[in-house]
Amino acid sequence: MAGVGSSSEVLNVLGDVKARIQDKLGIVDFPMPQFILIGKQSAGKSRLIEALAGETFNFISGTLGSRRPTVLEFRNVANEKTSRWFVRDRQTSHWNEHSIDEVMKRVGDAHEELGETVSSEPICVRIQSPACVDMQIVDLPGFRQFAQSDSKQELANRIDDLVKTFMRDPRNVMLCVEECGDAATMAVLGKCREIDPRFQRTILVRTKLDKYYTDLTSGNVNQWVNGCGDLPDTLLRFALTLPHWQDGERCPTNFVELRDQMNNQDLTAMKERGMRSEYLQTIGFKSFAVFMEKKIGQMFADAITPVLDNLKELKAKSEAKEQSLSTEFEETDPHRILSTTRECGTSFATALKHVMEGIPNLSTGRMTLGDELRAFHEHHQQIGSDHFVMLPSEDFCGLDDYIEYLSNEIQIGAWDAEVNGGAQFRRVMSEVEIFLRFSEIAVETKKRDVIQARGVSMSSLTWRDVVVKLLSNEAHLPLQRRVQYVGERIKWFFQIQKESVLDFMSSLEGAPSSTMYSSLLWKNVKLIKQNEMIKHLVFTTYDQACHRQLTQFIELFENMLTSTFANP
């Protein structure tokens, strides 16, 4: 396991790139592979970590155990005389060197501060040592099979969810730690199978092999190492004995020497029982360590191209954002803000015209007729509108009845299609036309009504005057309230087109169809989206224009209706 300087340097560079990307840009989905260590409590995970580090230590995580991931970066530095320990500061993201006791305390504090909760935010530790294996793993909290109280059971469930979140990440290779025994009873391996059915990113590490020596003979050793038919051929597996000693005692000898001793003991025991040479490559710690160094080198080599692609994409996005912010800074200069806002408003109005003409690939704001009418009714119910009728006739028992009438009896065009812009406007006009048709006089005029309308007058009252009174009472006011509905429907239609217009303007940047439109559209939409003041002013002015048109529309029709019923 001689260390290779370039290997450690590559791991350091790639690890730091990932850390900086995640911390500064908040990007979690970065194509950097990693090993995650999973297993039950007391399965040997901690001792396996110590073996990879080349020395003993003990992460003190309190009576509740570990409750967050611990990222361990092992760096083999051949010219180091002793190990050096670093902890990555969670605020500054800098690596700070500490004594091993201080590192243990900081790791313990990071777990204890969580109480009976869990966190996916890791504590990061780096070890540089001549006895390390060049690799990086994430030690996850162990699965818990028993809980003494409801609160402990809740904690166990949260840990289970946390670990499975890491297991589902396709970039993570799972190191499944199980004690040697019957493969059919390996519970953690069963959890891996649920998420990785073909074991394409699962490596089984069977520990405490020495306790299984007496059960192995020349007749069954080769079948056992192969899983006795319970392990698929695609599953990579290792069996090993880790350094161990009596509880409460200190390591009896140099830990690295004891690690090598256990390795040699495993190989000797398996050779004596006649294990085939291809299976011997999966026995002992050294076989596992050599495989891991090669595997992580292969994984990181495969990841370099995706990492570079992501970095290039991030660079392009950052440069575009920088250019956008620079443009916004220049355009929002106090001396130019008024003209800039007017330009943005003009571009918005121009884009609205194009949207009304029809944009094929614009999906924002598309609605069926039913969804549109329900949203319209909900809007006016929320603001408490009562100055117009919401249904064209009392014969309709509710909105759904009216929608069914439009859909099934009238079969209004595109009633079931999700449309926006000009197509939606044409459908609105068809609906309000049908709505207005219900304005006819729906009551029977009786003799008593005519006499009541003629009344008694000192002056002469013609039958023409009587007809005017009757029409004014039975037709004028109902028609007026329905005209108000038409105006409100059209106003609301235009008000809900804002996001559609903005998305159309944004879609033009870099699109082949952008040459058909002014370049100011996609340039100014960035200012509208990024500057809340400009967006507020444009939208407020637009809403005021819609309201002004509604007022003029209602006033025009009121005058026309008054003239019509005054001289029918």
Helices and strands as residue ranges (DSSP letters): H 5-25, E 34-39, H 45-53, E 70-76, E 84-88, E 95-98, H 100-112, E 123-129, E 135-139, H 150-168, E 172-179, G 183-185, H 187-195, E 202-207, G 209-215, H 221-225, E 236-239, H 255-272, H 277-280, H 285-331, H 337-357, H 369-383, H 399-404, I 405-410, H 421-437, H 447-454, H 463-471, I 472-476, H 477-495, H 498-507, G 512-516, H 520-530, H 532-566
